Amino acid sequence: MPLIRIDMIEGRSPDQIKALLDATHRALIAALKIPARDRYQIVHEHPPSQFFVEDTGLGITRTRSCVVIQVTTRPREWKAKETFYQVLCHELEVTCGLSPSDVVVSIVTTTDEDWSFGNGRAQFLTGELASERSVS
């Protein structure tokens, strides 16, 4: 946990997708201090006719390489989120050649009772997983 969903226009190779996922995971480890084996990532590819990401009036130019990354996570401090945005863009640019203007991020915050990692149990609530009340 966190759960990462990445939406993009179809057409990247398996190696390109793996590089994108690996870079995203490295950014999560660096900025949000998650354990290395805490990896939940899902990629959704879309035909160009089903993927529109405009600039919200900010003058940001996007290309077909644009990715939308949704992070579903427990509460995080704003500084950790800001660090994640910066580290993520750096990792994606260095590893994948992806321009920071083609990286859109949304963080969805949940609470401990909103997670079950299997077996019909809420592991944060049962104590099977450590419950950090003040997550960075």
N, CA and C atoms as an extended XYZ file, in Angstrom:
408
Properties=species:S:1:pos:R:3:atomname:S:1:resname:S:1:resid:I:1 pbc="F F F"
N         0.873       -1.136        0.000 N   MET     1
C         0.000        0.000        0.000 CA  MET     1
C         0.919        1.196        0.000 C   MET     1
N         0.892        2.091       -0.866 N   PRO     2
C        -0.241        2.563       -1.644 CA  PRO     2
C        -0.551        1.738       -2.906 C   PRO     2
N        -1.747        1.952       -3.402 N   LEU     3
C        -2.196        1.337       -4.645 CA  LEU     3
C        -2.003        2.360       -5.760 C   LEU     3
N        -1.288        1.963       -6.809 N   ILE     4
C        -0.978        2.851       -7.923 CA  ILE     4
C        -1.735        2.396       -9.161 C   ILE     4
N        -2.420        3.330       -9.769 N   ARG     5
C        -3.094        3.082      -11.043 CA  ARG     5
C        -2.514        4.069      -12.049 C   ARG     5
N        -2.011        3.538      -13.154 N   ILE     6
C        -1.429        4.388      -14.181 CA  ILE     6
C        -2.233        4.221      -15.461 C   ILE     6
N        -2.750        5.325      -15.949 N   ASP     7
C        -3.497        5.346      -17.202 CA  ASP     7
C        -2.636        6.022      -18.265 C   ASP     7
N        -2.672        5.450      -19.481 N   MET     8
C        -1.857        5.967      -20.572 CA  MET     8
C        -2.452        5.542      -21.912 C   MET     8
N        -1.992        6.199      -22.965 N   ILE     9
C        -2.384        5.785      -24.315 CA  ILE     9
C        -1.637        4.497      -24.649 C   ILE     9
N        -2.344        3.554      -25.245 N   GLU    10
C        -1.757        2.264      -25.599 CA  GLU    10
C        -0.599        2.445      -26.577 C   GLU    10
N         0.321        1.455      -26.543 N   GLY    11
C         1.396        1.458      -27.512 CA  GLY    11
C         2.795        1.342      -26.934 C   GLY    11
N         2.939        1.440      -25.621 N   ARG    12
C         4.263        1.261      -25.021 CA  ARG    12
C         4.613       -0.229      -25.002 C   ARG    12
N         5.889       -0.515      -25.100 N   SER    13
C         6.355       -1.903      -25.043 CA  SER    13
C         6.317       -2.396      -23.594 C   SER    13
N         6.336       -3.715      -23.386 N   PRO    14
C         6.415       -4.239      -22.017 CA  PRO    14
C         7.616       -3.696      -21.243 C   PRO    14
N         8.767       -3.542      -21.911 N   ASP    15
C         9.952       -2.993      -21.237 CA  ASP    15
C         9.744       -1.532      -20.835 C   ASP    15
N         9.095       -0.758      -21.687 N   GLN    16
C         8.813        0.637      -21.358 CA  GLN    16
C         7.850        0.734      -20.174 C   GLN    16
N         6.854       -0.136      -20.149 N   ILE    17
C         5.900       -0.129      -19.030 CA  ILE    17
C         6.598       -0.539      -17.742 C   ILE    17
N         7.446       -1.558      -17.816 N   LYS    18
C         8.181       -1.981      -16.621 CA  LYS    18
C         9.063       -0.849      -16.101 C   LYS    18
N         9.741       -0.145      -16.994 N   ALA    19
C        10.594        0.971      -16.587 CA  ALA    19
C         9.768        2.063      -15.908 C   ALA    19
N         8.596        2.338      -16.436 N   LEU    20
C         7.713        3.341      -15.851 CA  LEU    20
C         7.251        2.910      -14.447 C   LEU    20
N         6.873        1.643      -14.318 N   LEU    21
C         6.444        1.125      -13.013 CA  LEU    21
C         7.587        1.130      -12.007 C   LEU    21
N         8.770        0.715      -12.439 N   ASP    22
C         9.925        0.695      -11.550 CA  ASP    22
C        10.292        2.108      -11.089 C   ASP    22
N        10.277        3.070      -12.010 N   ALA    23
C        10.595        4.461      -11.660 CA  ALA    23
C         9.577        5.015      -10.669 C   ALA    23
N         8.310        4.697      -10.888 N   THR    24
C         7.259        5.147       -9.972 CA  THR    24
C         7.466        4.540       -8.588 C   THR    24
N         7.825        3.277       -8.546 N   HIS    25
C         8.042        2.618       -7.260 CA  HIS    25
C         9.243        3.220       -6.524 C   HIS    25
N        10.310        3.514       -7.246 N   ARG    26
C        11.466        4.146       -6.617 CA  ARG    26
C        11.092        5.499       -6.014 C   ARG    26
N        10.259        6.252       -6.705 N   ALA    27
C         9.819        7.557       -6.192 CA  ALA    27
C         8.984        7.391       -4.923 C   ALA    27
N         8.134        6.378       -4.889 N   LEU    28
C         7.332        6.111       -3.686 CA  LEU    28
C         8.217        5.748       -2.502 C   LEU    28
N         9.212        4.910       -2.740 N   ILE    29
C        10.127        4.516       -1.668 CA  ILE    29
C        10.876        5.738       -1.140 C   ILE    29
N        11.385        6.565       -2.049 N   ALA    30
C        12.179        7.736       -1.652 CA  ALA    30
C        11.339        8.790       -0.936 C   ALA    30
N        10.174        9.097       -1.464 N   ALA    31
C         9.398       10.223       -0.934 CA  ALA    31
C         8.442        9.832        0.181 C   ALA    31
N         7.785        8.685        0.048 N   LEU    32
C         6.781        8.291        1.044 CA  LEU    32
C         7.314        7.266        2.031 C   LEU    32
N         8.551        6.849        1.816 N   LYS    33
C         9.234        5.929        2.737 CA  LYS    33
C         8.498        4.605        2.906 C   LYS    33
N         7.972        4.079        1.802 N   ILE    34
C         7.285        2.795        1.869 CA  ILE    34
C         8.308        1.664        1.781 C   ILE    34
N         7.988        0.479        2.304 N   PRO    35
C         8.900       -0.665        2.154 CA  PRO    35
C         9.009       -1.089        0.688 C   PRO    35
N        10.143       -1.618        0.308 N   ALA    36
C        10.388       -2.008       -1.087 CA  ALA    36
C         9.377       -3.043       -1.593 C   ALA    36
N         8.931       -3.964       -0.729 N   ARG    37
C         7.985       -4.999       -1.167 CA  ARG    37
C         6.524       -4.545       -1.072 C   ARG    37
N         6.300       -3.301       -0.776 N   ASP    38
C         4.953       -2.733       -0.687 CA  ASP    38
C         4.597       -2.199       -2.072 C   ASP    38
N         4.272       -3.106       -2.979 N   ARG    39
C         4.118       -2.727       -4.390 CA  ARG    39
C         2.796       -3.246       -4.934 C   ARG    39
N         1.902       -2.308       -5.245 N   TYR    40
C         0.595       -2.605       -5.825 CA  TYR    40
C         0.415       -1.626       -6.977 C   TYR    40
N         0.593       -2.094       -8.212 N   GLN    41
C         0.549       -1.228       -9.383 CA  GLN    41
C        -0.305       -1.863      -10.476 C   GLN    41
N        -1.141       -1.038      -11.078 N   ILE    42
C        -2.020       -1.494      -12.158 CA  ILE    42
C        -1.904       -0.508      -13.309 C   ILE    42
N        -1.705       -1.027      -14.507 N   VAL    43
C        -1.620       -0.190      -15.707 CA  VAL    43
C        -2.888       -0.381      -16.533 C   VAL    43
N        -3.436        0.725      -16.983 N   HIS    44
C        -4.581        0.711      -17.892 CA  HIS    44
C        -4.182        1.471      -19.149 C   HIS    44
N        -4.239        0.781      -20.286 N   GLU    45
C        -3.931        1.420      -21.559 CA  GLU    45
C        -5.223        1.726      -22.292 C   GLU    45
N        -5.248        2.880      -22.949 N   HIS    46
C        -6.455        3.355      -23.622 CA  HIS    46
C        -6.147        3.719      -25.068 C   HIS    46
N        -7.112        3.521      -25.975 N   PRO    47
C        -6.933        4.061      -27.318 CA  PRO    47
C        -6.920        5.591      -27.235 C   PRO    47
N        -6.239        6.263      -28.154 N   PRO    48
C        -6.159        7.730      -28.100 CA  PRO    48
C        -7.528        8.412      -28.027 C   PRO    48
N        -8.536        7.814      -28.632 N   SER    49
C        -9.867        8.428      -28.619 CA  SER    49
C       -10.540        8.373      -27.250 C   SER    49
N        -9.949        7.642      -26.304 N   GLN    50
C       -10.529        7.507      -24.967 CA  GLN    50
C        -9.631        8.086      -23.880 C   GLN    50
N        -8.696        8.943      -24.256 N   PHE    51
C        -7.744        9.494      -23.290 CA  PHE    51
C        -7.536       10.973      -23.588 C   PHE    51
N        -8.097       11.824      -22.743 N   PHE    52
C        -7.960       13.269      -22.903 CA  PHE    52
C        -7.429       13.859      -21.607 C   PHE    52
N        -6.283       14.504      -21.673 N   VAL    53
C        -5.700       15.161      -20.512 CA  VAL    53
C        -5.269       16.550      -20.982 C   VAL    53
N        -6.046       17.548      -20.604 N   GLU    54
C        -5.739       18.907      -21.034 CA  GLU    54
C        -4.988       19.640      -19.932 C   GLU    54
N        -4.797       20.925      -20.070 N   ASP    55
C        -3.882       21.638      -19.182 CA  ASP    55
C        -4.548       22.462      -18.080 C   ASP    55
N        -5.858       22.405      -17.926 N   THR    56
C        -6.578       23.124      -16.869 CA  THR    56
C        -6.285       24.625      -16.916 C   THR    56
N        -5.932       25.139      -18.074 N   GLY    57
C        -5.659       26.558      -18.217 CA  GLY    57
C        -4.285       26.985      -17.736 C   GLY    57
N        -3.387       26.043      -17.489 N   LEU    58
C        -2.053       26.362      -16.980 CA  LEU    58
C        -1.020       26.533      -18.094 C   LEU    58
N        -1.417       26.284      -19.329 N   GLY    59
C        -0.479       26.411      -20.442 CA  GLY    59
C         0.501       25.258      -20.529 C   GLY    59
N         0.137       24.110      -19.988 N   ILE    60
C         1.007       22.936      -20.013 CA  ILE    60
C         0.755       22.167      -21.303 C   ILE    60
N         1.809       21.931      -22.060 N   THR    61
C         1.707       21.178      -23.311 CA  THR    61
C         1.872       19.701      -23.015 C   THR    61
N         0.951       18.905      -23.505 N   ARG    62
C         0.998       17.458      -23.303 CA  ARG    62
C         1.211       16.758      -24.643 C   ARG    62
N         1.766       15.556      -24.568 N   THR    63
C         1.980       14.749      -25.767 CA  THR    63
C         1.267       13.411      -25.595 C   THR    63
N         1.399       12.545      -26.586 N   ARG    64
C         0.820       11.200      -26.504 CA  ARG    64
C         1.491       10.353      -25.421 C   ARG    64
N         2.614       10.806      -24.903 N   SER    65
C         3.328       10.076      -23.847 CA  SER    65
C         2.755       10.341      -22.454 C   SER    65
N         1.795       11.218      -22.352 N   CYS    66
C         1.217       11.608      -21.063 CA  CYS    66
C         0.742       10.393      -20.260 C   CYS    66
N         0.993       10.436      -18.956 N   VAL    67
C         0.494        9.415      -18.039 CA  VAL    67
C        -0.259       10.105      -16.911 C   VAL    67
N        -1.306        9.445      -16.435 N   VAL    68
C        -2.050        9.907      -15.270 CA  VAL    68
C        -1.833        8.857      -14.195 C   VAL    68
N        -1.263        9.294      -13.088 N   ILE    69
C        -0.924        8.374      -12.010 CA  ILE    69
C        -1.788        8.691      -10.799 C   ILE    69
N        -2.610        7.731      -10.414 N   GLN    70
C        -3.456        7.875       -9.234 CA  GLN    70
C        -2.856        7.045       -8.109 C   GLN    70
N        -2.631        7.688       -6.983 N   VAL    71
C        -2.055        7.051       -5.807 CA  VAL    71
C        -3.142        7.001       -4.733 C   VAL    71
N        -3.553        5.815       -4.366 N   THR    72
C        -4.511        5.650       -3.277 CA  THR    72
C        -3.705        5.232       -2.058 C   THR    72
N        -3.787        6.030       -0.995 N   THR    73
C        -2.909        5.824        0.144 CA  THR    73
C        -3.531        6.319        1.439 C   THR    73
N        -2.916        5.925        2.522 N   ARG    74
C        -3.263        6.456        3.831 CA  ARG    74
C        -2.821        7.920        3.885 C   ARG    74
N        -3.234        8.680        4.867 N   PRO    75
C        -2.864       10.105        4.933 CA  PRO    75
C        -1.342       10.315        4.903 C   PRO    75
N        -0.931       11.321        4.164 N   ARG    76
C         0.476       11.704        4.041 CA  ARG    76
C         0.588       13.212        4.279 C   ARG    76
N         1.706       13.632        4.825 N   GLU    77
C         1.965       15.061        5.012 CA  GLU    77
C         2.124       15.722        3.649 C   GLU    77
N         1.758       17.003        3.552 N   TRP    78
C         1.822       17.692        2.267 CA  TRP    78
C         3.254       17.739        1.736 C   TRP    78
N         4.239       17.850        2.613 N   LYS    79
C         5.628       17.922        2.169 CA  LYS    79
C         6.046       16.602        1.511 C   LYS    79
N         5.606       15.478        2.056 N   ALA    80
C         5.906       14.178        1.451 CA  ALA    80
C         5.264       14.076        0.074 C   ALA    80
N         4.048       14.595       -0.066 N   LYS    81
C         3.376       14.572       -1.371 CA  LYS    81
C         4.133       15.433       -2.381 C   LYS    81
N         4.512       16.621       -1.953 N   GLU    82
C         5.247       17.521       -2.836 CA  GLU    82
C         6.581       16.895       -3.257 C   GLU    82
N         7.268       16.273       -2.313 N   THR    83
C         8.512       15.578       -2.628 CA  THR    83
C         8.250       14.453       -3.619 C   THR    83
N         7.169       13.706       -3.419 N   PHE    84
C         6.830       12.622       -4.343 CA  PHE    84
C         6.636       13.153       -5.757 C   PHE    84
N         5.879       14.238       -5.920 N   TYR    85
C         5.660       14.798       -7.261 CA  TYR    85
C         6.997       15.106       -7.937 C   TYR    85
N         7.901       15.726       -7.194 N   GLN    86
C         9.194       16.123       -7.758 CA  GLN    86
C        10.069       14.915       -8.073 C   GLN    86
N        10.184       13.988       -7.130 N   VAL    87
C        11.018       12.799       -7.344 CA  VAL    87
C        10.446       11.948       -8.477 C   VAL    87
N         9.137       11.814       -8.514 N   LEU    88
C         8.483       11.040       -9.573 CA  LEU    88
C         8.817       11.616      -10.949 C   LEU    88
N         8.638       12.916      -11.115 N   CYS    89
C         8.935       13.533      -12.416 CA  CYS    89
C        10.398       13.348      -12.784 C   CYS    89
N        11.280       13.482      -11.818 N   HIS    90
C        12.710       13.282      -12.090 CA  HIS    90
C        12.982       11.840      -12.520 C   HIS    90
N        12.459       10.881      -11.762 N   GLU    91
C        12.664        9.463      -12.085 CA  GLU    91
C        12.125        9.125      -13.476 C   GLU    91
N        10.930        9.618      -13.792 N   LEU    92
C        10.322        9.311      -15.088 CA  LEU    92
C        11.064        9.978      -16.239 C   LEU    92
N        11.592       11.161      -15.993 N   GLU    93
C        12.347       11.843      -17.039 CA  GLU    93
C        13.683       11.133      -17.298 C   GLU    93
N        14.398       10.793      -16.225 N   VAL    94
C        15.706       10.147      -16.363 CA  VAL    94
C        15.572        8.727      -16.906 C   VAL    94
N        14.610        7.971      -16.378 N   THR    95
C        14.480        6.559      -16.737 CA  THR    95
C        13.718        6.345      -18.041 C   THR    95
N        12.665        7.125      -18.249 N   CYS    96
C        11.750        6.865      -19.367 CA  CYS    96
C        11.754        7.960      -20.433 C   CYS    96
N        12.482        9.041      -20.201 N   GLY    97
C        12.468       10.150      -21.151 CA  GLY    97
C        11.150       10.888      -21.167 C   GLY    97
N        10.380       10.769      -20.099 N   LEU    98
C         9.051       11.373      -20.019 CA  LEU    98
C         9.156       12.799      -19.495 C   LEU    98
N         8.637       13.745      -20.234 N   SER    99
C         8.669       15.141      -19.822 CA  SER    99
C         7.796       15.352      -18.579 C   SER    99
N         8.247       16.161      -17.621 N   PRO   100
C         7.413       16.449      -16.449 CA  PRO   100
C         6.039       17.020      -16.813 C   PRO   100
N         5.932       17.664      -17.970 N   SER   101
C         4.629       18.196      -18.390 CA  SER   101
C         3.668       17.083      -18.803 C   SER   101
N         4.181       15.875      -18.971 N   ASP   102
C         3.345       14.727      -19.336 CA  ASP   102
C         3.019       13.838      -18.133 C   ASP   102
N         3.247       14.342      -16.922 N   VAL   103
C         2.982       13.569      -15.711 CA  VAL   103
C         1.898       14.273      -14.895 C   VAL   103
N         0.752       13.620      -14.788 N   VAL   104
C        -0.356       14.135      -13.980 CA  VAL   104
C        -0.553       13.165      -12.823 C   VAL   104
N        -0.640       13.701      -11.602 N   VAL   105
C        -0.753       12.861      -10.414 CA  VAL   105
C        -1.971       13.268       -9.598 C   VAL   105
N        -2.679       12.276       -9.107 N   SER   106
C        -3.788       12.494       -8.179 CA  SER   106
C        -3.586       11.563       -6.995 C   SER   106
N        -3.658       12.130       -5.789 N   ILE   107
C        -3.529       11.322       -4.586 CA  ILE   107
C        -4.888       11.247       -3.906 C   ILE   107
N        -5.362       10.029       -3.694 N   VAL   108
C        -6.629        9.768       -3.020 CA  VAL   108
C        -6.294        9.219       -1.639 C   VAL   108
N        -6.792        9.869       -0.599 N   THR   109
C        -6.466        9.472        0.766 CA  THR   109
C        -7.578        8.593        1.348 C   THR   109
N        -7.144        7.522        2.003 N   THR   110
C        -8.063        6.596        2.657 CA  THR   110
C        -7.649        6.435        4.115 C   THR   110
N        -8.433        5.676        4.862 N   THR   111
C        -8.099        5.406        6.259 CA  THR   111
C        -7.854        3.913        6.437 C   THR   111
N        -7.398        3.536        7.603 N   ASP   112
C        -7.031        2.140        7.859 CA  ASP   112
C        -8.174        1.164        7.596 C   ASP   112
N        -9.383        1.541        7.928 N   GLU   113
C       -10.509        0.619        7.738 CA  GLU   113
C       -10.886        0.438        6.268 C   GLU   113
N       -10.278        1.228        5.388 N   ASP   114
C       -10.570        1.140        3.957 CA  ASP   114
C        -9.710        0.117        3.227 C   ASP   114
N        -8.865       -0.646        3.954 N   TRP   115
C        -7.936       -1.565        3.314 CA  TRP   115
C        -8.113       -2.995        3.796 C   TRP   115
N        -8.177       -3.908        2.832 N   SER   116
C        -8.067       -5.338        3.099 CA  SER   116
C        -7.078       -5.884        2.077 C   SER   116
N        -6.049       -6.569        2.540 N   PHE   117
C        -5.037       -7.118        1.656 CA  PHE   117
C        -5.279       -8.589        1.348 C   PHE   117
N        -6.472       -9.060        1.694 N   GLY   118
C        -6.839      -10.434        1.396 CA  GLY   118
C        -7.406      -11.148        2.600 C   GLY   118
N        -7.968      -12.302        2.340 N   ASN   119
C        -8.521      -13.187        3.373 CA  ASN   119
C        -9.679      -12.567        4.147 C   ASN   119
N       -10.318      -11.560        3.575 N   GLY   120
C       -11.487      -10.960        4.215 CA  GLY   120
C       -11.181      -10.256        5.524 C   GLY   120
N        -9.953       -9.741        5.654 N   ARG   121
C        -9.543       -9.117        6.915 CA  ARG   121
C        -9.059       -7.684        6.654 C   ARG   121
N        -9.253       -6.829        7.625 N   ALA   122
C        -8.738       -5.457        7.585 CA  ALA   122
C        -7.441       -5.439        8.388 C   ALA   122
N        -6.333       -5.752        7.753 N   GLN   123
C        -5.069       -6.022        8.430 CA  GLN   123
C        -4.512       -4.847        9.241 C   GLN   123
N        -4.810       -3.618        8.843 N   PHE   124
C        -4.382       -2.490        9.668 CA  PHE   124
C        -5.158       -2.467       10.982 C   PHE   124
N        -6.438       -2.838       10.915 N   LEU   125
C        -7.272       -2.808       12.121 CA  LEU   125
C        -7.018       -4.007       13.025 C   LEU   125
N        -6.691       -5.146       12.438 N   THR   126
C        -6.451       -6.346       13.243 CA  THR   126
C        -5.058       -6.358       13.859 C   THR   126
N        -4.191       -5.474       13.384 N   GLY   127
C        -2.819       -5.439       13.882 CA  GLY   127
C        -1.860       -6.319       13.095 C   GLY   127
N        -2.359       -7.008       12.073 N   GLU   128
C        -1.482       -7.838       11.244 CA  GLU   128
C        -0.457       -6.984       10.492 C   GLU   128
N        -0.825       -5.749       10.208 N   LEU   129
C         0.090       -4.768        9.621 CA  LEU   129
C         0.172       -3.586       10.583 C   LEU   129
N         1.339       -3.012       10.679 N   ALA   130
C         1.516       -1.866       11.572 CA  ALA   130
C         0.626       -0.715       11.131 C   ALA   130
N        -0.013       -0.095       12.056 N   SER   131
C        -0.888        1.038       11.784 CA  SER   131
C        -0.205        2.308       12.241 C   SER   131
N         0.277        3.076       11.277 N   GLU   132
C         0.937        4.336       11.597 CA  GLU   132
C        -0.103        5.435       11.573 C   GLU   132
N        -0.323        6.045       12.697 N   ARG   133
C        -1.324        7.126       12.772 CA  ARG   133
C        -0.812        8.418       12.165 C   ARG   133
N         0.473        8.670       12.218 N   SER   134
C         1.025        9.881       11.597 CA  SER   134
C         2.017        9.439       10.529 C   SER   134
N         1.497        9.211        9.332 N   VAL   135
C         2.311        8.732        8.214 CA  VAL   135
C         2.924        9.947        7.532 C   VAL   135
N         4.211        9.871        7.205 N   SER   136
C         4.863       11.013        6.540 CA  SER   136
C         4.468       11.097        5.097 C   SER   136
